[in-house]
Amino acid sequence: MKRTVIVAAAVMLLLAGCKDKKNMENPFFSKWNTPYEIPDFSRIKTEHYMPAFKEGMERQKAEIDALVNNPEAPTFENTILAYEYSGQLLNEVSAVFFNLSECENNDAMEAIAEEVTPLLSKHGDDIALNAALFDRIKSVYEQRESLGLNAEQMRLVEKHYKDFVRAGANVPENQQARFRELNEQIASLTLRFAQNVLKATNAYSKDLPDGGKVTLDMPTWEPFMQTCTDRALREELWHAFTDRCKEGEFDNTKIIDTLVNLRLERANILGFPTHADWVLDDCLAKTPANVYKCLLDIWGPALKVAKQERDIYSKMLEKDEPGAKLQPWDWRYYAEKYRMEKYALDDAEMRPYFSLDSVRAGAFMVANRLYGLTFTERTDLPTYDKEARCFEVKDGDQTIGILYMDFHPRASKRSGAWMTEFRGQKRDLEGNNIIPIIQVVCNFTKPTADKPSLLNFDESETLFHEFGHALHGLLSKCTYPSLAGTNVPRDFVELPSQVMENWCRHPQVMKMYAHHYQTGEAIPDALIKKIEAAATYGQGFVTTELLAASLLDMDYYSITEKQAINPLVFEEQAMNKIGIIPEIISRYRSPYFQHIFTTGYDAGYYSYTWTAILDADAFEAFAESGDLFNPELAAKFRHLLESGNTVEPMDLYRAFRGKDPSPKALLKRKGML
């Protein structure tokens, strides 16, 4: 491989950096002297980040300059591979910093994020708008059929060419300055939005008459809303939760107005009529029309069931408080009350069988039965927080990855649950396999002095869900980092996660992992039957609020003309258009809807529903076979997980299933057929 110039440039910069004593002390500037080269978190100080970011950008700039100035004709090796493996230091420090900023945040980290975000935006634009670099990539792309490339190499060439086009490589020179400005502003606004949500969430807590306290963290807030008999107190906590960031110190409404319009302007410069068109061009859905059809096909049946649920809860409220009208803050309370009455299914009865350790062990067990993986806790490996647990993942005798699991709320951690990676799987330029370092982060109730963390059933499914993402990263067997693991289209990435939820909820599997935290007794058949009977209960609400959020997302990013947006009015109009009942709101109100304004699901929140069709259809294959751990099907699905984005995703799905997916399995699962 002809990479002498690139390697020489990188070495020169490294040597130059090492002349500086501070650089020598910066842990990012040398290989981690740890098992599996895990980041040595204990050595990383906040003052190390900015020098490492700047050095990483300088090194990648030198690598790109060497690539562009290579006098040899563009080839796969000296252009595509050279670009693919550029910026490794920058990637490393970015992964550590931005992952920790979501779960170990503080004022210093926020200050660094604010400083580095525009620099990274400019650096990215300098690469994306480098005409000479694009010319070389385009040259390889145009001759790709005659280069004797294998399928993965061909996929890599096509990906990089398309990514450059989508990132602005064809933007006219007279618009490039504005394009850069848009990217920088968008990056800064998304950061501010996320910081406001975190601060607003942490700023509120309510002391209760019984001496307890409720916060706006979902594991605390939702059980309170389900069980609080004081209607006025429920209303107060409802508004505290849903009114976050709509005004005051942490107001996000102006950010939304600006952000939506900036994204539209950028899409127009790139040649797309809307931001949604630009996003979906690189997804399975392809067009906004296809997304709207998918969502609205399910909206009708879901809303019908939601109205039936509303009528039931309205009668219950009328009995308790004659003349009162059901409100959103009543829904969870009466839904839980009805569930207990009709199905005799009480969260308090279930939780003892779903301790965090039992559910985690259950997820590991399913991965072992399906794929032969084992998970061994390693207390000797570096961790970034005392609450983060570290597991070595093996396939037989071979270590294939490291998995961090971080389960409980902290003031420094954003709400929600997610999977990410400190390092993705790849092969280096010498062909050595580099194992992934995966992180799963949740916000489950902390254990107490006399009781472990006990999950409700939704939380148990959340753990299985994020673990499914982790398996997608851990099982990756790809060559090139940008094609590996979870680097697949957004409306395919949720398949590996959502399909795992099916094993979580299956009676046969529950008997295997749901054990009472005190007695060790397996969950009784009678309780499983209650869970089964209630399996479709509440699906009107769950599906409707999810679809409402997905349609709201699409409405924001389907606007075709710049306009003044009041998010509160825009949201109300969007909800009126689809006829949502007033007792239910979008799963996320606009001012704290982080998925579509900060975390990369803009014009992509629909993907949870899109892939729900895939996951229900996929699990149906196991159910139809009569063996939930069918070895032949497990091997086929493992191939899907291993392949990352090296193959067209729907081709991978058809190879597993033998046919196109059908929505029937999803509607059946939700009780809506």
C-alpha positions as CSV (number, residue, x, y, z in Angstrom):
1,M,0.0,0.0,0.0
2,K,1.4,3.3,-1.1
3,R,1.1,5.4,2.1
4,T,4.8,6.4,2.7
5,V,4.1,10.2,2.3
6,I,1.1,10.1,4.7
7,V,2.9,8.1,7.4
8,A,6.0,10.3,7.1
9,A,3.9,13.4,7.6
10,A,2.2,12.0,10.7
11,V,5.5,10.9,12.2
12,M,7.0,14.4,11.6
13,L,4.1,16.0,13.4
14,L,4.3,13.5,16.3
15,L,8.0,14.1,16.7
16,A,7.4,17.9,16.6
17,G,4.7,17.5,19.2
18,C,6.9,15.4,21.5
19,K,9.4,18.2,21.7
20,D,7.0,20.0,23.9
21,K,7.0,18.7,27.5
22,K,3.2,19.3,27.9
23,N,2.6,17.2,24.8
24,M,4.7,14.4,26.3
25,E,2.5,14.5,29.4
26,N,-0.8,14.5,27.4
27,P,-2.0,10.9,27.5
28,F,-3.7,11.2,24.1
29,F,-0.3,11.6,22.4
30,S,0.9,8.0,23.0
31,K,-0.7,4.6,22.8
32,W,-2.7,3.6,25.9
33,N,-0.5,1.4,28.1
34,T,-3.6,-0.6,29.1
35,P,-5.1,-4.0,28.3
36,Y,-6.7,-3.8,24.8
37,E,-5.6,-0.2,24.6
38,I,-8.6,1.0,26.5
39,P,-8.4,4.8,27.2
40,D,-6.7,5.3,30.5
41,F,-9.5,7.4,32.0
42,S,-7.6,8.1,35.3
43,R,-4.8,9.9,33.4
44,I,-7.1,12.1,31.3
45,K,-7.6,15.6,32.7
46,T,-9.8,18.3,31.3
47,E,-6.8,20.4,30.3
48,H,-5.7,17.5,28.0
49,Y,-8.7,17.8,25.6
50,M,-8.1,21.0,23.8
51,P,-4.4,20.4,23.0
52,A,-5.4,16.9,21.8
53,F,-8.3,18.2,19.7
54,K,-6.0,20.8,18.1
55,E,-3.2,18.3,17.5
56,G,-5.7,15.8,16.0
57,M,-7.0,18.4,13.6
58,E,-3.4,19.4,12.6
59,R,-2.4,15.8,12.0
60,Q,-5.4,15.1,9.9
61,K,-4.8,18.3,7.9
62,A,-1.2,17.1,7.2
63,E,-2.5,13.7,6.2
64,I,-5.0,15.2,3.8
65,D,-2.4,17.6,2.4
66,A,-0.1,14.6,1.7
67,L,-2.9,12.7,0.1
68,V,-3.9,15.7,-2.1
69,N,-0.3,16.4,-3.1
70,N,0.6,12.9,-4.0
71,P,2.0,13.0,-7.5
72,E,0.8,9.5,-8.3
73,A,-2.5,9.0,-10.0
74,P,-5.5,8.4,-7.6
75,T,-5.9,4.8,-6.6
76,F,-8.0,2.9,-4.0
77,E,-4.9,2.6,-1.8
78,N,-3.4,6.1,-2.0
79,T,-6.7,8.0,-1.9
80,I,-9.7,6.0,-0.5
81,L,-7.7,4.1,2.1
82,A,-5.5,7.1,2.9
83,Y,-8.6,9.2,3.6
84,E,-10.4,6.4,5.5
85,Y,-7.5,6.0,8.0
86,S,-6.8,9.7,8.4
87,G,-7.6,11.6,11.6
88,Q,-7.2,8.7,14.0
89,L,-6.0,10.9,16.9
90,L,-8.9,13.2,16.3
91,N,-11.4,10.3,16.3
92,E,-9.9,9.0,19.5
93,V,-10.1,12.2,21.5
94,S,-13.6,13.0,20.1
95,A,-14.9,9.6,21.1
96,V,-13.7,10.0,24.7
97,F,-14.6,13.6,25.1
98,F,-18.1,13.6,23.6
99,N,-19.1,10.3,25.3
100,L,-18.0,11.5,28.7
101,S,-19.6,14.9,28.2
102,E,-23.0,13.0,28.1
103,C,-22.4,11.0,31.3
104,E,-19.6,12.9,33.2
105,N,-20.5,16.5,32.3
106,N,-19.4,19.6,34.3
107,D,-18.8,23.3,33.7
108,A,-15.2,22.7,32.4
109,M,-16.4,20.0,29.9
110,E,-19.2,22.4,28.7
111,A,-16.6,25.2,28.2
112,I,-14.4,22.9,26.2
113,A,-17.4,21.7,24.1
114,E,-18.3,25.3,23.3
115,E,-14.8,26.1,22.3
116,V,-14.1,23.1,20.2
117,T,-17.4,22.7,18.4
118,P,-16.9,25.5,15.9
119,L,-13.3,24.4,15.4
120,L,-14.5,20.9,14.5
121,S,-17.2,22.3,12.3
122,K,-14.6,24.3,10.4
123,H,-12.2,21.4,10.2
124,G,-14.9,19.2,8.8
125,D,-15.9,21.7,6.2
126,D,-12.2,22.2,5.2
127,I,-12.1,18.5,4.3
128,A,-15.6,18.3,2.8
129,L,-15.0,21.4,0.6
130,N,-11.5,20.5,-0.4
131,A,-11.9,20.4,-4.2
132,A,-8.6,18.7,-4.8
133,L,-9.4,15.9,-2.4
134,F,-12.9,15.4,-3.9
135,D,-11.4,15.3,-7.4
136,R,-9.2,12.4,-6.3
137,I,-12.1,10.5,-4.7
138,K,-14.3,11.2,-7.7
139,S,-11.6,9.9,-10.0
140,V,-11.5,6.6,-8.1
141,Y,-15.2,6.5,-8.0
142,E,-15.5,6.9,-11.7
143,Q,-13.1,4.1,-12.5
144,R,-14.2,1.8,-9.6
145,E,-15.6,-0.9,-11.9
146,S,-12.2,-1.5,-13.5
147,L,-10.1,-1.6,-10.4
148,G,-10.7,-5.2,-9.4
149,L,-12.2,-4.2,-6.0
150,N,-14.0,-6.6,-3.7
151,A,-17.5,-5.9,-2.6
152,E,-16.5,-4.2,0.7
153,Q,-13.9,-2.0,-1.1
154,M,-16.5,-1.1,-3.7
155,R,-18.9,-0.2,-0.9
156,L,-16.3,2.0,0.7
157,V,-15.6,3.9,-2.5
158,E,-19.3,4.6,-3.1
159,K,-19.8,5.6,0.5
160,H,-17.0,8.2,0.5
161,Y,-18.0,9.7,-2.8
162,K,-21.7,10.0,-1.7
163,D,-20.7,11.4,1.7
164,F,-18.6,14.1,0.1
165,V,-21.4,15.1,-2.3
166,R,-23.9,15.1,0.7
167,A,-21.4,17.2,2.7
168,G,-21.1,19.9,0.1
169,A,-18.3,18.9,-2.2
170,N,-20.4,20.2,-5.2
171,V,-21.5,23.5,-3.4
172,P,-20.6,26.4,-5.8
173,E,-17.6,28.4,-4.6
174,N,-19.7,31.6,-4.2
175,Q,-21.9,29.7,-1.6
176,Q,-19.2,27.9,0.3
177,A,-18.6,30.7,2.9
178,R,-22.3,30.7,3.8
179,F,-22.3,26.9,3.8
180,R,-19.5,26.8,6.3
181,E,-21.2,29.4,8.4
182,L,-24.4,27.3,8.5
183,N,-22.5,24.2,9.6
184,E,-20.8,26.1,12.4
185,Q,-24.0,27.7,13.7
186,I,-25.9,24.4,13.5
187,A,-23.2,22.7,15.5
188,S,-23.2,25.4,18.2
189,L,-27.0,25.5,18.5
190,T,-27.3,21.7,18.9
191,L,-24.8,21.9,21.8
192,R,-26.6,24.7,23.5
193,F,-29.9,22.9,23.2
194,A,-28.6,19.8,24.9
195,Q,-26.9,21.8,27.7
196,N,-30.2,23.6,28.3
197,V,-32.1,20.4,28.6
198,L,-29.6,18.9,31.1
199,K,-29.6,22.1,33.2
200,A,-33.4,22.4,33.2
201,T,-33.8,18.8,34.2
202,N,-31.3,19.1,37.1
203,A,-32.7,22.4,38.3
204,Y,-36.0,20.9,39.5
205,S,-36.8,18.7,42.4
206,K,-40.0,18.5,44.5
207,D,-40.0,17.5,48.2
208,L,-43.1,15.4,48.9
209,P,-45.3,15.5,52.0
210,D,-44.2,11.9,52.9
211,G,-40.6,13.0,53.0
212,G,-39.6,11.7,49.6
213,K,-38.4,13.7,46.6
214,V,-39.3,13.5,42.9
215,T,-37.1,14.8,40.1
216,L,-37.6,15.0,36.4
217,D,-35.5,11.9,35.7
218,M,-37.8,9.4,34.0
219,P,-37.2,6.6,36.5
220,T,-38.4,8.9,39.3
221,W,-40.9,11.0,37.5
222,E,-43.0,8.2,35.7
223,P,-43.6,6.0,38.8
224,F,-44.7,9.1,40.6
225,M,-47.2,10.0,37.9
226,Q,-48.5,6.4,37.9
227,T,-49.1,6.2,41.7
228,C,-49.7,9.7,43.0
229,T,-53.3,10.0,44.2
230,D,-53.0,13.8,44.6
231,R,-54.3,15.2,41.3
232,A,-53.1,18.7,41.9
233,L,-49.6,17.4,42.6
234,R,-49.7,15.3,39.5
235,E,-50.6,18.4,37.5
236,E,-47.7,20.3,39.0
237,L,-45.2,17.6,38.2
238,W,-46.6,17.2,34.7
239,H,-46.1,20.8,33.9
240,A,-42.6,20.8,35.5
241,F,-41.7,17.9,33.1
242,T,-43.4,19.0,29.9
243,D,-42.7,22.8,30.3
244,R,-38.9,22.4,30.4
245,C,-37.0,24.8,28.2
246,K,-40.0,26.6,26.8
247,E,-39.1,29.8,28.5
248,G,-36.8,31.4,31.1
249,E,-33.1,30.7,31.6
250,F,-33.0,27.5,29.6
251,D,-35.4,28.6,26.8
252,N,-34.8,26.5,23.7
253,T,-37.7,27.9,21.5
254,K,-35.5,30.5,19.7
255,I,-32.9,27.8,19.1
256,I,-35.5,25.6,17.4
257,D,-36.6,28.5,15.2
258,T,-33.1,29.2,14.1
259,L,-32.0,25.6,13.8
260,V,-34.9,24.5,11.7
261,N,-34.4,27.4,9.3
262,L,-30.7,26.9,9.1
263,R,-31.0,23.3,8.3
264,L,-33.5,24.1,5.5
265,E,-31.1,26.7,4.0
266,R,-28.3,24.2,4.1
267,A,-30.4,21.5,2.4
268,N,-31.3,24.1,-0.3
269,I,-27.7,24.8,-1.0
270,L,-27.1,21.1,-1.3
271,G,-29.8,20.9,-3.9
272,F,-32.7,19.4,-1.8
273,P,-36.1,21.0,-1.3
274,T,-36.2,20.2,2.4
275,H,-33.9,19.1,5.2
276,A,-35.9,15.8,5.3
277,D,-35.2,15.2,1.6
278,W,-31.5,15.6,2.3
279,V,-31.5,13.3,5.3
280,L,-33.7,10.6,3.8
281,D,-31.7,10.4,0.6
282,D,-29.2,8.4,2.5
283,C,-31.8,6.1,4.3
284,L,-33.9,3.2,3.4
285,A,-37.1,5.3,3.3
286,K,-35.6,7.6,0.6
287,T,-38.4,10.2,0.6
288,P,-40.6,12.1,3.1
289,A,-43.7,10.7,1.3
290,N,-42.6,7.2,2.1
291,V,-42.1,8.1,5.8
292,Y,-45.5,9.8,6.1
293,K,-47.2,6.8,4.5
294,C,-45.5,4.4,6.9
295,L,-46.5,6.4,10.0
296,L,-50.0,7.3,8.9
297,D,-50.8,3.6,8.0
298,I,-50.3,2.8,11.7
299,W,-51.7,6.1,13.0
300,G,-55.3,5.3,12.3
301,P,-55.4,1.9,14.2
302,A,-53.3,3.3,17.0
303,L,-55.6,6.4,17.5
304,K,-58.7,4.2,17.5
305,V,-57.3,2.1,20.4
306,A,-56.1,5.3,22.2
307,K,-59.6,6.7,22.1
308,Q,-60.9,3.4,23.6
309,E,-58.4,3.8,26.4
310,R,-59.4,7.4,27.0
311,D,-63.0,6.5,27.4
312,I,-62.1,3.9,30.0
313,Y,-60.0,6.3,32.0
314,S,-62.5,9.1,31.7
315,K,-65.1,6.9,33.4
316,M,-62.7,6.0,36.2
317,L,-62.0,9.7,36.8
318,E,-65.7,10.6,36.7
319,K,-66.2,8.0,39.5
320,D,-63.4,9.5,41.6
321,E,-64.2,13.2,40.9
322,P,-67.7,13.7,39.3
323,G,-67.6,16.3,36.6
324,A,-63.8,16.3,36.1
325,K,-62.4,16.0,32.6
326,L,-59.5,13.6,31.9
327,Q,-56.2,15.5,31.4
328,P,-52.7,14.4,30.3
329,W,-51.5,14.3,33.9
330,D,-54.3,11.8,34.7
331,W,-53.4,9.3,32.0
332,R,-50.5,7.4,33.6
333,Y,-52.3,7.3,36.9
334,Y,-55.5,5.7,35.6
335,A,-53.7,3.6,33.1
336,E,-51.7,2.0,35.9
337,K,-54.8,1.7,38.1
338,Y,-56.8,0.0,35.3
339,R,-53.9,-2.3,34.6
340,M,-53.8,-3.4,38.2
341,E,-57.6,-3.8,38.3
342,K,-58.1,-5.7,35.0
343,Y,-54.9,-7.7,34.9
344,A,-54.0,-7.6,38.6
345,L,-50.6,-6.6,37.4
346,D,-48.8,-4.4,39.8
347,D,-45.4,-2.9,39.2
348,A,-44.6,-3.5,42.8
349,E,-45.4,-7.2,42.3
350,M,-43.2,-7.5,39.2
351,R,-40.2,-5.5,40.1
352,P,-38.7,-8.0,42.6
353,Y,-38.3,-10.5,39.7
354,F,-36.6,-7.9,37.5
355,S,-33.7,-6.8,39.5
356,L,-31.1,-5.0,37.4
357,D,-28.6,-7.8,37.8
358,S,-31.1,-10.4,36.8
359,V,-32.2,-8.5,33.6
360,R,-28.6,-7.8,32.7
361,A,-27.7,-11.5,33.2
362,G,-30.8,-12.4,31.1
363,A,-29.5,-10.3,28.2
364,F,-26.1,-11.9,28.5
365,M,-27.8,-15.3,28.5
366,V,-29.8,-14.6,25.3
367,A,-26.6,-13.5,23.6
368,N,-24.9,-16.7,24.7
369,R,-27.7,-19.0,23.5
370,L,-27.9,-17.2,20.2
371,Y,-24.3,-16.4,19.4
372,G,-22.2,-18.3,21.9
373,L,-20.9,-15.1,23.6
374,T,-19.7,-14.9,27.2
375,F,-19.4,-11.8,29.4
376,T,-16.9,-11.7,32.3
377,E,-16.8,-8.7,34.6
378,R,-13.3,-7.1,34.8
379,T,-12.8,-4.9,37.8
380,D,-9.1,-4.4,36.9
381,L,-9.7,-2.5,33.6
382,P,-9.9,1.3,33.5
383,T,-13.3,2.9,34.1
384,Y,-14.4,6.6,33.9
385,D,-16.7,6.4,36.9
386,K,-17.1,4.1,39.9
387,E,-20.6,3.2,38.8
388,A,-19.5,2.1,35.3
389,R,-19.1,-1.7,35.1
390,C,-16.7,-3.3,32.6
391,F,-17.1,-6.7,30.9
392,E,-14.8,-8.6,28.6
393,V,-16.8,-10.2,25.8
394,K,-15.6,-13.5,24.3
395,D,-16.6,-15.7,21.4
396,G,-15.2,-19.0,22.5
397,D,-11.6,-18.3,23.6
398,Q,-11.3,-15.1,21.6
399,T,-11.9,-11.7,23.1
400,I,-14.1,-9.8,20.6
401,G,-14.8,-6.6,22.6
402,I,-15.1,-4.6,25.8
403,L,-18.5,-3.5,27.1
404,Y,-19.1,-0.7,29.6
405,M,-22.5,-0.6,31.3
406,D,-23.4,2.6,33.2
407,F,-26.9,2.2,34.7
408,H,-27.9,5.0,37.2
409,P,-28.7,8.7,37.1
410,R,-26.2,11.3,38.0
411,A,-26.4,15.1,37.9
412,S,-23.6,14.9,35.3
413,K,-25.5,12.5,33.0
414,R,-28.1,13.4,30.5
415,S,-31.5,11.5,30.7
416,G,-32.5,8.6,28.6
417,A,-30.7,5.5,27.5
418,W,-28.2,5.0,24.7
419,M,-25.3,2.9,23.2
420,T,-22.1,4.4,21.9
421,E,-18.5,3.4,21.5
422,F,-15.1,4.6,22.7
423,R,-13.7,2.7,19.7
424,G,-15.4,0.9,16.9
425,Q,-14.3,-2.4,15.4
426,K,-12.0,-2.2,12.4
427,R,-8.8,-3.6,10.9
428,D,-5.7,-1.5,10.8
429,L,-3.6,-0.9,7.7
430,E,-1.6,-4.0,8.5
431,G,-4.7,-6.1,8.6
432,N,-4.8,-6.6,12.4
433,N,-8.3,-6.8,13.9
434,I,-9.0,-4.0,16.4
435,I,-11.7,-4.9,18.9
436,P,-14.5,-2.5,19.8
437,I,-14.9,-0.7,23.1
438,I,-18.7,-0.3,23.5
439,Q,-20.6,1.8,26.1
440,V,-24.3,1.3,27.2
441,V,-25.7,4.1,29.3
442,C,-29.1,4.0,31.1
443,N,-30.8,5.9,34.0
444,F,-32.4,3.2,36.2
445,T,-33.3,3.8,39.9
446,K,-30.3,3.4,42.1
447,P,-30.2,0.6,44.7
448,T,-30.8,1.4,48.3
449,A,-29.2,0.1,51.5
450,D,-31.5,-2.9,51.7
451,K,-32.8,-3.3,48.1
452,P,-31.1,-3.6,44.7
453,S,-32.1,-1.6,41.7
454,L,-35.5,-3.1,40.7
455,L,-36.8,-2.4,37.2
456,N,-40.3,-2.2,35.8
457,F,-41.0,-4.1,32.6
458,D,-40.4,-1.2,30.3
459,E,-37.0,-0.6,31.8
460,S,-36.2,-4.2,31.4
461,E,-37.0,-3.9,27.7
462,T,-34.9,-0.7,27.5
463,L,-31.8,-2.7,28.8
464,F,-32.4,-5.4,26.2
465,H,-32.8,-2.7,23.6
466,E,-29.5,-0.9,24.3
467,F,-27.8,-4.3,24.6
468,G,-29.0,-5.1,21.1
469,H,-27.2,-2.0,19.8
470,A,-24.1,-3.2,21.8
471,L,-24.2,-6.6,20.1
472,H,-24.3,-4.8,16.7
473,G,-21.1,-3.1,17.6
474,L,-19.5,-6.1,19.4
475,L,-20.1,-8.7,16.7
476,S,-18.9,-6.5,13.8
477,K,-16.5,-8.2,11.4
478,C,-15.6,-5.5,9.0
479,T,-12.4,-4.2,7.5
480,Y,-13.0,-0.4,7.3
481,P,-14.1,1.7,10.3
482,S,-16.7,3.8,8.5
483,L,-18.6,0.6,7.4
484,A,-18.3,-1.3,10.7
485,G,-20.8,-2.0,13.4
486,T,-23.7,0.4,13.8
487,N,-22.6,2.7,10.9
488,V,-25.7,1.8,9.0
489,P,-28.6,3.9,7.8
490,R,-30.7,5.3,10.7
491,D,-33.8,3.5,9.7
492,F,-31.9,0.2,9.9
493,V,-29.8,0.8,13.0
494,E,-32.7,0.2,15.4
495,L,-33.4,-3.4,14.1
496,P,-30.7,-5.1,16.2
497,S,-31.8,-3.3,19.3
498,Q,-35.6,-3.6,18.9
499,V,-35.5,-7.3,18.0
500,M,-33.8,-8.0,21.3
501,E,-36.9,-6.8,23.2
502,N,-38.8,-9.8,21.8
503,W,-36.6,-12.2,23.8
504,C,-37.0,-10.0,26.9
505,R,-40.8,-10.3,26.9
506,H,-41.1,-13.9,25.8
507,P,-42.5,-16.2,28.6
508,Q,-40.0,-19.0,28.0
509,V,-37.1,-16.5,28.3
510,M,-38.5,-14.7,31.3
511,K,-38.5,-18.1,33.2
512,M,-34.8,-18.3,32.5
513,Y,-33.8,-14.9,33.8
514,A,-36.5,-13.2,35.9
515,H,-35.8,-14.4,39.4
516,H,-36.8,-12.9,42.7
517,Y,-34.0,-10.9,44.1
518,Q,-34.5,-12.3,47.7
519,T,-35.5,-15.9,47.2
520,G,-34.0,-16.7,43.8
521,E,-37.4,-18.1,42.8
522,A,-38.2,-18.0,39.0
523,I,-41.1,-15.7,38.1
524,P,-44.3,-17.6,38.7
525,D,-46.4,-18.8,35.7
526,A,-49.4,-16.9,37.1
527,L,-47.4,-13.6,36.9
528,I,-46.2,-14.4,33.4
529,K,-49.8,-15.0,32.4
530,K,-50.7,-11.6,33.7
531,I,-47.9,-10.0,31.8
532,E,-49.0,-11.9,28.6
533,A,-52.6,-10.9,29.1
534,A,-51.5,-7.2,29.5
535,A,-49.0,-7.4,26.6
536,T,-51.1,-5.3,24.3
537,Y,-52.5,-3.1,27.1
538,G,-51.8,0.6,26.7
539,Q,-50.5,0.2,23.1
540,G,-52.9,2.9,21.9
541,F,-51.1,5.5,24.1
542,V,-47.6,4.1,23.6
543,T,-47.9,4.0,19.8
544,T,-49.8,7.3,19.5
545,E,-47.3,9.4,21.4
546,L,-44.5,7.8,19.5
547,L,-46.1,8.4,16.1
548,A,-47.0,11.9,17.1
549,A,-43.4,12.7,17.9
550,S,-42.3,11.1,14.6
551,L,-44.8,13.2,12.6
552,L,-43.8,16.3,14.5
553,D,-40.2,15.7,13.5
554,M,-41.1,15.3,9.9
555,D,-43.3,18.4,9.9
556,Y,-40.4,20.5,11.2
557,Y,-38.0,19.3,8.6
558,S,-40.4,19.2,5.6
559,I,-40.9,22.9,5.5
560,T,-39.9,24.3,2.1
561,E,-39.6,28.0,2.8
562,K,-37.9,30.0,5.6
563,Q,-40.4,31.1,8.2
564,A,-40.7,32.3,11.7
565,I,-41.3,29.3,13.9
566,N,-42.9,29.5,17.3
567,P,-42.3,25.8,18.4
568,L,-45.3,25.8,20.8
569,V,-47.7,27.0,18.0
570,F,-46.0,24.8,15.4
571,E,-46.4,21.8,17.6
572,E,-50.0,22.5,18.4
573,Q,-50.8,22.9,14.7
574,A,-49.0,19.6,13.9
575,M,-50.9,17.8,16.5
576,N,-54.3,19.2,15.4
577,K,-53.5,18.2,11.8
578,I,-53.3,14.5,12.7
579,G,-56.2,14.7,15.1
580,I,-54.5,13.6,18.3
581,I,-56.7,13.6,21.3
582,P,-55.9,16.3,23.9
583,E,-55.3,13.8,26.6
584,I,-52.1,12.6,24.9
585,I,-49.2,14.7,23.7
586,S,-46.2,14.0,21.6
587,R,-43.7,11.7,23.4
588,Y,-41.4,14.7,23.6
589,R,-42.4,18.3,23.6
590,S,-40.4,20.4,21.1
591,P,-38.2,22.4,23.6
592,Y,-36.7,19.2,25.1
593,F,-36.9,16.9,22.0
594,Q,-33.2,16.1,21.9
595,H,-33.5,13.3,19.4
596,I,-34.3,15.7,16.6
597,F,-32.4,18.8,17.7
598,T,-29.2,17.4,19.1
599,T,-28.6,13.6,18.9
600,G,-28.9,13.0,15.1
601,Y,-32.4,11.8,14.7
602,D,-33.6,15.0,12.8
603,A,-36.0,13.8,10.1
604,G,-35.2,10.3,11.5
605,Y,-37.4,9.7,14.6
606,Y,-39.7,7.7,12.3
607,S,-37.0,5.0,12.2
608,Y,-38.2,3.5,15.5
609,T,-41.5,2.6,13.8
610,W,-39.9,1.8,10.5
611,T,-37.6,-0.8,12.1
612,A,-40.4,-2.0,14.5
613,I,-41.9,-3.5,11.4
614,L,-38.6,-5.2,10.6
615,D,-38.0,-6.4,14.2
616,A,-41.5,-7.9,14.6
617,D,-41.2,-9.7,11.3
618,A,-37.7,-10.9,12.1
619,F,-38.7,-12.4,15.5
620,E,-41.6,-14.0,13.8
621,A,-39.1,-16.2,12.0
622,F,-37.8,-17.6,15.3
623,A,-41.3,-18.0,16.7
624,E,-42.5,-19.9,13.5
625,S,-39.5,-22.2,13.8
626,G,-40.6,-23.4,17.2
627,D,-37.1,-22.6,18.7
628,L,-36.4,-19.1,20.1
629,F,-32.7,-19.9,19.8
630,N,-32.8,-21.6,16.4
631,P,-29.1,-22.1,15.5
632,E,-29.7,-21.7,11.8
633,L,-31.6,-18.5,12.1
634,A,-29.2,-17.2,14.8
635,A,-26.3,-17.8,12.4
636,K,-28.1,-15.9,9.7
637,F,-29.0,-13.0,12.0
638,R,-25.4,-12.9,13.3
639,H,-24.2,-12.5,9.8
640,L,-26.5,-9.4,9.5
641,L,-24.9,-8.0,12.7
642,E,-21.4,-8.8,11.6
643,S,-21.8,-7.2,8.2
644,G,-22.2,-3.5,9.3
645,N,-22.8,-1.4,6.2
646,T,-20.7,-3.6,3.9
647,V,-23.8,-4.8,2.2
648,E,-27.1,-3.1,1.3
649,P,-29.1,-3.4,4.5
650,M,-32.3,-4.7,3.0
651,D,-30.3,-7.3,1.1
652,L,-29.0,-8.5,4.5
653,Y,-32.5,-8.6,5.8
654,R,-33.8,-10.6,2.9
655,A,-30.9,-13.0,3.2
656,F,-32.0,-13.6,6.8
657,R,-35.7,-13.7,6.3
658,G,-36.0,-15.0,2.8
659,K,-38.6,-12.3,1.9
660,D,-39.5,-8.7,2.3
661,P,-40.8,-7.6,5.7
662,S,-44.6,-7.4,6.4
663,P,-46.2,-5.0,8.9
664,K,-48.7,-7.8,10.0
665,A,-46.4,-9.1,12.7
666,L,-46.1,-5.6,14.3
667,L,-49.9,-4.9,14.2
668,K,-50.5,-8.4,15.6
669,R,-48.0,-7.8,18.5
670,K,-49.7,-4.5,19.3
671,G,-53.2,-6.1,19.2
672,M,-54.3,-3.8,16.4
673,L,-55.1,-6.2,13.6
